[in-house]
Amino acid sequence: MDPVLLFFAGVTAFIIFRLISVMGTRTGHEQRHDLEALQRASRARASDEPRDDLRDEEQGEVAPPKPVSTKARVLRDADPSFDEKEFLAGARGAYEMIVEAFASGDLKSIRPYLNDSVYGAFKQAVVARDDAGYTSDLKFVGIENAAIADSDIEGDSISAIVEFASNQVRVTRDKDGEIVEGDPNRIDLVKDRWKFSKKRSSRDPNWTLVATGGAE
């Protein structure tokens, strides 16, 4: 997979383009909606998802391994206890947290979840943005879809490539507060393709983000 998109300081328009490309690709399906209503709907969908694991525990039963999608079979083969639904729930949470932290420039809070390459690219982007006098405003509406697009075993590491489709309101302003990119009244459908990895031999259940890019 291609390395993490790098960010280089330079001409103003180039800086804006790289800031956007690090964190995803707009699809052209921009919409104008009631932002708060969409956020409430997204939270409602998340809370209404069935929790089969809880029902099994309440009944005192040991549930058999849950089925996985074709793209996740490598992960199940590497780890018989791999739960695709649980993994994607964690990936969704990590995606939202990382996107919001990047927009605000708070990389310290997400450092444990990024490998050195991704952290370095994000740091370059944030520094270049600050040097240009830009600020980034982001409102995360919700994730429409998250799915494993590919998985692999690399030595002692297992990896999963996850494609995200999310609704975001993204605005970049210059030092005078003028909008140079985005629209505060427009919701963009953003598609990302992120690669997560972890050591099979590690007892740490957390996955690390090792590459980012836009999805088709």
N, C-alpha and C positions, 0 to 999 in steps of 0.2 A: 504494500500500500504506500502511496505517496507520503512523504514526511509532512509534518504539520506545516500549514501555510505560514510562511515567514512574513514579518512586517518590516518594511523599510521606510525610514523617514525620507521626505523629499517634497515634491510639489504637492500643494494642498489637495488637489483632486485625487492624487495617487494615495495619499494618506487616508482619505475617506474610503476609497475603494478597498484598501487592504484591511481597514478596521472592520468593514462589513464582511469581507470574504473569510476572515478568521472564524467568524461565528455563524456562518450559514448563508444560504442563497434564497433570495426572494423569488417566488414562483410566478408572480404576475397576477395571482389571485387575491389582490388587495381588496379589502372591503371596509365599509364604514358602518359600524354597528354601535350598539349600546355596550360599552366596554364593561361596565360593572355587571350587567346582566349576563354577559358571556363568561365572566370570571365566576359568577355564582353557579352557572350551569356546569362549568368545568369541575368545580369543587363537588357539586352534587353527583356528577358521574363517578368521580373517584370514590366517594363515600358509599355509593350504592353497589359497588362491585362485590360479588359474593365472596365470602371467606370460607372456602371448603375446609381449609386447615383447622379453623376454629371448631367447626361442626364435628370433625373427626376426633379432636381432642376432647370435646365435651362428651362424646359417646364412648370414650375410652378405647377407640380403635386406632390401630396403626395403619394409616392410609398407604396404599401402594404408590410407587413412583408415578407422578403425573406425566401424561404424554407430552412430548415436545414436538416442535415444528421440525421440518426437514433440515432447515438451516442450523438448528441447534443440536442435532444428533451427535456431532463431534464432542460437544460439551457434556452430553449425557454419558457418552462412552468413556470420557476422561474422568467423570465424576458421577457415579450412579445416583447420588443424592441431588444432582442439579435440578432446580425448580425454575423453569423458564418464566413463569408468571411472576414469581418472586424476584427474579433477576431483573426483569423489565420494570417492575415497580421501583426497584432501587435505581435503575438507570434513569427513569423519568425524574426521580427526585434529584439525582446528581446533575442531570442536564439543566433543570431549571435553576438550581443553586449556582452552578458554574456560569451559566449565561448571565444571570443577574449580578454575580460578583465581578465578572469581567466588565460589564457595563459601568458598574460603580467604581471600578479600579481597586476593589478590595481583594487582591490576590492572596493575601495572607490567610484568609479564612478557607480557601480552597487548595492551598499548597499541598496538603497531605494526599489529595486525590489526583494530582497531576504528576506525570513523570518529568524529568528535567527538560526534555525537548519542548513539551507543550508549555510548561511554565515559562521557559525562556522566550518562546514566541509571544505568549500573552504579555509578559513583562515588557518586551520591546514595543508591543502595540500600545500599551497603557502609557509608557514613557513618551512615545511619539505623539500620542494624542494630547498629553499634558503640555509637551513642548510647543505644540501648535496652538495651544490655548482653547482646545475643544473640550466640550463636555458631552456625555452620552446619557440620554434619558431613555429608560426602557421600562415598559409595563408588560409583564408576562401574563397573557390571557389564559393560556392553557395548551396542553399537548393534545393534538388530534389523534396522533398515532405514533407508536414506537414499536419497532419489530427488529428481530435479529436478521440481518441480511447475509451474514457469513460468519463462520467460526473456524478456528484452527488450533492446532497444537504445535508449539514451537519449543522443542526441548522440554524444559520443566515448566514452561508457561502455557496457559490456555488463553485464547483471545476471542473476543466477540465483536463484530462490527454491527452497530445498531443505527438504523435510520430513523430519524425523528422528523415529524411534521408538527410544527407548533404555530400558534397565533401570537404575534408580538406587535407592540406599538414601539417603534424605534425612531428616535430623533437625535440628530447631532447638531449642536449649536456652537457658534464661534465665541470668542471672548466677549463679544458685545451682546451675546444672547440671541443673535440672529440664526435662524434655521438654515443650515447648509446641506442637510440631507434628512429625508424622512418627512412624516406628517403626523402631528399629534392626534389627528382625528381619523387616522387610517390604520386598520389592522392588517398586517402583512402575514401571509402564510409563508413560514420560513422552513426550509428543509436542510437538515444537517445529516452527516454521516460520520459517526464517531467510533473509534476503536478503543475498547477496554481490554485490559489484560490483568492476569494475576498468576502467582506461582501455585502450582498444584501442591507443592510440599509445604506451603505456608499455612499456618493456622488462622491467619488474618482473613476474614471473610470478604473484606472490601476489595473492589476492583479498582484499577488505576487507569485514568484516561491517558492514552499513549499517542493518539493522533486525532486530528479534527479536519473536517472539510465539508464543503457543501454537497448536497445530494441532487440528483437530476429531478 
